[in-house]
Amino acid sequence: MSPVEAAAILFGSFMVLIVLRVPVAFALGLACVPLLHLDDKLTPIMLCNEMWKSYNSFILLSVPFFLLAANLMNAAGITERLVALARASVGHFPGGLGHVNVMVSMLFAGVSGSSTAEAAGIGSILIPAMKKQGYDASFSVAITACASVMGVIIPPSILMVVWGGLMSVSISGLFLAGIVPGILIGLFMMATVHVFAKRRNYPVYQRASLVEFLRALRGASLALLTPAIIVGGIVGGLFTATEASLIAVIYSSVLGGIVYRSIGLREFTRVLYESAAFSAVALFCIGTASAFGWLLAYYRVPQELVAFAEGWGTNAITTGFVIAGIFLLVGMFIDAIPAIVVVGTVLMPVAERAGIHPIHFAIIGVVSLAFGLVTPPYGLCLLIAASIGKIKVVEALKDVSFILIPMLLLLSLVIVFPEIVLFLPRTFIPDLR
Amino acid sequence: MLRTVLEWYYRQLRSLIVILLTTMLVVVSMQVFSRFTGFIPRYLWTEEASRFCFVWVIMIGSIIAVRDNTHFNVDILPHPKSKRIEGIYGLMTHSAMLAMAFVFVRYGYEFARFGVKQTSEISQINMLSIYLAFPVTGVSWVLFLFEHLLSDVNLIANQEQGNET
């Protein structure tokens, strides 16, 4: 069977199943079955085998742990402390709570690796507060959803763990690479909030006094240590990503259970269950997506794609934009994790051929897919924020698209100037080429 | 009757996934602390054991998500305007998922049979105990999907009888 025929069968049956509302994970698995039956050299047992191989990974084990740490932080009331700190720092800018929202998302992103935990945790506090102060519900929802994408760009990041584990890219390198683009997204977004606030006359807080600021800083200080421990520990070679995720869990349990005394045993069990159940759904996709990706590789589809890509030249910038475009499109329809497994692995040789550094390629992918978290029809963070704000997703779309413009500009900068991404990893990891 | 049994099974799965995640936390903690402190011996089996718990967490999570209807899907079709259309949509989706469940039962069984003769590299666990996750998941999906399909059929039938419920 030719690569084109195989790809047509795989993607064709996948699309049909998706339209029938079959969950993405099941659609990816079912799409493999016809080829596994038709080809004499293959058997559907390989579906189980590929899934088993992808789950049997010590690196991926950090995904439920990072999610658990984030959920524990929410339950422990750490999010409120970060809000107090952000309010004392940026509350006096025009559109105060909008800036607070963006800054809390940045701080929270350094603590958690998950955008959905961020949208849920921050949204449940700030969206009602913003609506009460007279912000439009659409804007409150849009800014919460868009700011939460920093969760997977600023380290630690579940998407980067999956990417690094799957494509053998240094996870500490990826974490370092995400810092600058993540902070830039925050700054770009604050500028956007400023424009909104001026045009719609949003309220401001009085400037906090130094004493108030210091008090808020002290309240949040223990939480702010988390990124230092996690990222410092991984980059300094003290522990692996999985061990760091465990330390994040222990640290947040100690904060919630002993220092702040805000989590009891019952609450702890509830958070355990929710983290296990939610991460299992996301991870289950990795298995069927791996089988799907394995079949694409078996029929040499990636090689065919590289040959096709020669057509538009091997210019790194053009290739970078094409890659970002594909990830943006795919991210609109499916979850980021299966998109990484299927599309990331297929595009890797294309990026390599164009001379894009593996870390640069990964960040282009992660940032583009992060935007998919706020674009319909499948924008998980937008769905969460809209349900907290009690509005329909459609009502927030206009504000979301306005906030996305500067974010797309940043993505272009990241593509054109690889140094934005590669500067920190090259400084801290000397043997990185 | 069927629903009571399934509800009981569902509760057991919910407890089991919490126990497995806790085990993972304990086992990985032992591994980390044995490396940083001198007084806990260095275990080799911790890495393997945590991976095996992890596989079961994912598979049990996928079963729970079938019952809860929380697997991610994409809404492209127009929103169902009546209960009946909602039932027809459900029937399509759940039948396709049932096909996948049967693939898991049939070939998961074959896959698990490979495990009978294999033991794991480090702790010599019989691999059947892990490979078994595939057929078990398949059978559990079948059970919960039948429950969903029954509700779908009910939705369609009730509408035809003129909105009795």
Interface residues (C-beta under 8 A of the other chain):
Chain A: L17 I18 V19 L20 R21 V22 P23 V24 A25 F26 A27 G29 L30 V33 T43 P44 I45 L47 C48 N49 M51 W52 Y55 N56 S57 F58 L60 L61 P64 F65 L68 F239 T242 E243 L246 I247 V249 I250 T269 L272 Y273 S275 A276 A277 S279 A280 V281 L283 F284 C285 G287 F333 I334 D335 P377 Y378 L380
Chain B: R14 I17 V18 L20 L21 T22 M24 L25 V28 S29 Q31 V32 E47 S50 R51 F52 F54 V55 V57 I58 M59 I60 G61 S62 I64 A65 D68 T70 H71 F72 N73 V74 D75 I76 L77 Y89 M92 T93 A96 M97 A99 M100 V103 F104 R106 Y107 G108 E110 F111 I130 Y131 F134
